[in-house]
Amino acid sequence: MKKQFIFDAFVEEVKKMYKLSTDELLTGRNTSSIEARHFLIYLAWNRKIRKRDIRDFFDELGLKITNTTIELGIKKFERLSAEDDDVYFITEKINNKINLNI
């Protein structure tokens, strides 16, 4: 239950950051929608939410994702986080904001 709350909070933060509606986040095929989904996956995985749960949470939102998609999102943002301090900073900022709301 707590993991679902955290995931839902990440969804809201990612939507704000990328200026997307829920529909755009889940069904958009443009670069920012895809990147936003990958970032959401990375945030959840970085928060120790299991891949199976990430898949289930997306499914509850109406989007079926595969383990390959999850792995791609994680790898992409692990690399970006290592290369770009801003990505690391934004990840930490969102995590800290979620921690305050738990």
Contacts in CASP RR format, 6 or more apart in sequence:
PFRMAT RR
TARGET T0000
AUTHOR 0000-0000-0000
METHOD contacts of the structure
MODEL  1
MKKQFIFDAFVEEVKKMYKLSTDELLTGRNTSSIEARHFLIYLAWNRKIR
KRDIRDFFDELGLKITNTTIELGIKKFERLSAEDDDVYFITEKINNKINL
NI
2 102 0 8 1.000
3 49 0 8 1.000
3 53 0 8 1.000
4 57 0 8 1.000
5 102 0 8 1.000
6 44 0 8 1.000
6 47 0 8 1.000
6 49 0 8 1.000
6 98 0 8 1.000
6 102 0 8 1.000
7 44 0 8 1.000
7 49 0 8 1.000
7 53 0 8 1.000
7 54 0 8 1.000
7 57 0 8 1.000
8 57 0 8 1.000
9 98 0 8 1.000
9 101 0 8 1.000
10 40 0 8 1.000
10 43 0 8 1.000
10 44 0 8 1.000
10 47 0 8 1.000
10 94 0 8 1.000
10 98 0 8 1.000
11 22 0 8 1.000
11 25 0 8 1.000
11 40 0 8 1.000
11 61 0 8 1.000
13 43 0 8 1.000
13 94 0 8 1.000
13 97 0 8 1.000
13 98 0 8 1.000
14 20 0 8 1.000
14 25 0 8 1.000
14 36 0 8 1.000
14 39 0 8 1.000
14 40 0 8 1.000
14 43 0 8 1.000
15 21 0 8 1.000
15 22 0 8 1.000
15 25 0 8 1.000
15 36 0 8 1.000
17 36 0 8 1.000
17 39 0 8 1.000
17 90 0 8 1.000
17 94 0 8 1.000
18 25 0 8 1.000
18 32 0 8 1.000
18 33 0 8 1.000
18 35 0 8 1.000
18 36 0 8 1.000
18 39 0 8 1.000
20 32 0 8 1.000
20 33 0 8 1.000
20 36 0 8 1.000
22 61 0 8 1.000
24 33 0 8 1.000
25 33 0 8 1.000
25 36 0 8 1.000
25 37 0 8 1.000
25 40 0 8 1.000
26 37 0 8 1.000
26 58 0 8 1.000
26 61 0 8 1.000
26 62 0 8 1.000
26 63 0 8 1.000
27 33 0 8 1.000
27 63 0 8 1.000
28 34 0 8 1.000
37 63 0 8 1.000
37 65 0 8 1.000
37 69 0 8 1.000
37 73 0 8 1.000
38 72 0 8 1.000
38 73 0 8 1.000
38 76 0 8 1.000
38 77 0 8 1.000
39 73 0 8 1.000
39 77 0 8 1.000
41 54 0 8 1.000
41 65 0 8 1.000
41 69 0 8 1.000
41 70 0 8 1.000
41 73 0 8 1.000
41 74 0 8 1.000
41 77 0 8 1.000
42 73 0 8 1.000
42 74 0 8 1.000
42 76 0 8 1.000
42 77 0 8 1.000
42 78 0 8 1.000
42 81 0 8 1.000
42 91 0 8 1.000
43 91 0 8 1.000
43 94 0 8 1.000
43 95 0 8 1.000
44 53 0 8 1.000
44 54 0 8 1.000
44 57 0 8 1.000
45 51 0 8 1.000
45 54 0 8 1.000
45 70 0 8 1.000
45 74 0 8 1.000
46 91 0 8 1.000
46 95 0 8 1.000
47 95 0 8 1.000
47 98 0 8 1.000
49 57 0 8 1.000
51 67 0 8 1.000
51 70 0 8 1.000
54 65 0 8 1.000
54 70 0 8 1.000
55 65 0 8 1.000
55 66 0 8 1.000
55 67 0 8 1.000
55 70 0 8 1.000
58 64 0 8 1.000
58 65 0 8 1.000
59 65 0 8 1.000
77 87 0 8 1.000
77 91 0 8 1.000
80 87 0 8 1.000
81 87 0 8 1.000
81 88 0 8 1.000
81 91 0 8 1.000
END
